[in-house]
Amino acid sequence: MREPGPIANETKSPEPEPAEGPSMAQREVAEIASFMTPDARLAEILEEISAQVYGVHAIVIGDRNGLPIASSIRGRPSMAATAMATLAMTSAGKITHSLSLPDPEDITIHAGSWNVVILSLGDGCTLAAVAGPKTEPASLSWIMRLHAEEIRELLDILR
């Protein structure tokens, strides 16, 4: 049996040198960006917030006119919640302005054992969440703030 090697008219190639730099397992691989519409990404963010904080029953993003831009609930409850969140943030702004205080960043409404957290996204837009009795409003507000910048960027794209 013949040993593997070059045939009579071939020359043996030199062995390849090991690659310089980190191996594939050691390289930092950038995630491939998924392409989503801004509307779809907003809906996904609302789902993420709901998944990150136990007890969130509804979450909405509203425009300056109180109309829903994205919502985890549909129909009249979404319209009412968004309109009231916008009205509450506008009223809170008027109160703080009359007291020579800075504009409010968020509002927490305690309704029995339920809580409503409303976060200003700027330009009259709001992010509002309704949470059950086992939800800590400060934790919910904190998670909402973590997503606020991306939501603002997506709203800018939609305008």
C-alpha positions in Angstrom: 0.0 0.0 0.0 1.3 3.4 -1.0 2.0 6.2 1.6 -0.1 9.3 1.1 2.1 12.1 -0.3 2.7 14.0 -3.5 2.3 12.2 -6.9 5.3 12.2 -9.2 4.7 15.6 -10.7 3.6 17.3 -7.5 5.6 18.8 -4.7 4.5 18.6 -1.1 3.0 21.8 0.3 4.3 23.2 3.5 2.1 22.6 6.6 0.0 25.6 7.3 1.1 27.8 10.2 -1.3 28.2 13.1 -3.4 31.3 12.8 -2.3 34.3 14.8 -4.6 35.9 17.3 -7.4 34.4 19.4 -9.0 31.1 18.4 -12.6 31.1 17.2 -13.8 30.1 20.7 -11.9 33.0 22.3 -13.1 35.7 19.9 -15.8 38.0 20.9 -18.6 37.6 18.4 -20.9 40.5 17.7 -24.5 39.6 17.7 -26.1 39.8 14.3 -28.7 42.6 14.5 -32.2 41.5 13.9 -34.2 43.7 11.7 -37.5 44.7 13.3 -39.9 47.6 12.6 -39.9 50.2 15.4 -43.5 49.2 16.2 -42.5 45.5 16.6 -39.5 46.5 18.8 -41.7 48.7 21.0 -44.1 45.7 21.5 -41.1 43.5 22.3 -39.8 46.0 24.9 -43.2 46.0 26.6 -43.1 42.2 26.8 -39.6 42.4 28.2 -40.6 44.8 31.0 -43.6 42.5 31.8 -41.3 39.5 31.9 -38.6 41.3 34.1 -41.1 42.5 36.8 -43.5 40.0 38.4 -47.0 41.2 38.6 -47.2 43.7 35.7 -50.8 43.4 34.3 -50.7 46.1 31.6 -48.2 48.4 30.1 -48.7 51.2 27.5 -46.7 53.8 25.6 -48.8 56.9 24.9 -48.2 60.0 22.7 -48.6 63.6 23.8 -52.3 63.5 22.9 -53.0 60.5 25.1 -53.3 58.0 22.3 -51.6 54.6 22.5 -48.5 54.0 20.5 -47.9 50.5 21.8 -49.8 48.5 24.4 -49.9 45.1 26.0 -53.7 45.5 26.2 -56.1 46.2 23.4 -59.3 48.3 22.9 -60.9 50.7 25.2 -58.8 49.9 28.3 -55.7 50.8 26.4 -57.1 54.1 25.2 -58.4 55.0 28.7 -55.1 54.0 30.4 -53.0 56.0 27.9 -55.2 59.0 28.1 -55.2 59.1 31.9 -51.4 58.5 32.1 -50.9 61.5 29.8 -53.3 63.6 31.8 -51.7 62.6 35.1 -48.2 63.5 33.8 -49.4 66.8 32.4 -51.1 67.7 35.7 -48.0 66.7 37.7 -45.9 68.9 35.5 -48.3 71.9 36.1 -48.1 71.3 39.9 -44.3 71.1 39.9 -44.0 74.1 37.6 -46.3 76.2 40.0 -44.0 75.2 42.9 -40.8 76.1 40.9 -39.7 72.5 40.9 -38.2 70.5 38.0 -40.6 68.5 35.7 -41.6 65.2 37.2 -39.7 62.1 35.9 -42.3 59.6 37.1 -45.5 59.3 39.1 -46.5 56.4 41.3 -50.2 56.0 42.1 -51.1 53.7 44.9 -54.7 52.3 44.5 -55.3 50.0 47.4 -52.9 47.1 46.9 -52.4 48.0 43.2 -49.8 50.5 41.8 -49.7 52.5 38.6 -46.2 53.8 37.6 -46.1 56.5 34.9 -42.7 57.5 33.4 -42.2 60.6 31.3 -40.5 59.8 28.0 -40.2 63.5 27.1 -42.1 65.4 24.4 -45.4 64.6 26.2 -45.0 60.8 25.7 -45.5 58.4 28.6 -44.8 54.8 29.6 -47.4 53.6 32.1 -47.6 50.2 33.8 -50.3 48.7 36.1 -48.9 46.2 38.6 -50.4 44.0 41.2 -49.9 43.9 45.0 -46.7 41.9 45.0 -44.9 44.3 42.7 -42.5 46.9 44.2 -43.2 50.2 42.4 -39.6 51.3 42.8 -38.4 48.1 41.0 -40.9 48.6 38.2 -39.9 52.2 37.8 -36.2 51.2 37.7 -36.8 48.6 35.0 -39.0 51.1 33.0 -36.1 53.6 33.1 -33.7 51.0 31.8 -35.7 50.7 28.6 -36.7 54.4 28.4 -33.8 55.6 26.2 -34.4 52.9 23.6 -38.1 53.7 23.6 -37.3 57.4 23.0 -35.1 56.5 20.1 -37.8 54.3 18.5 -40.4 57.1 19.0 -38.1 59.5 17.2 -37.9 57.1 14.3 -41.7 56.8 14.2 -42.2 60.6 14.1 
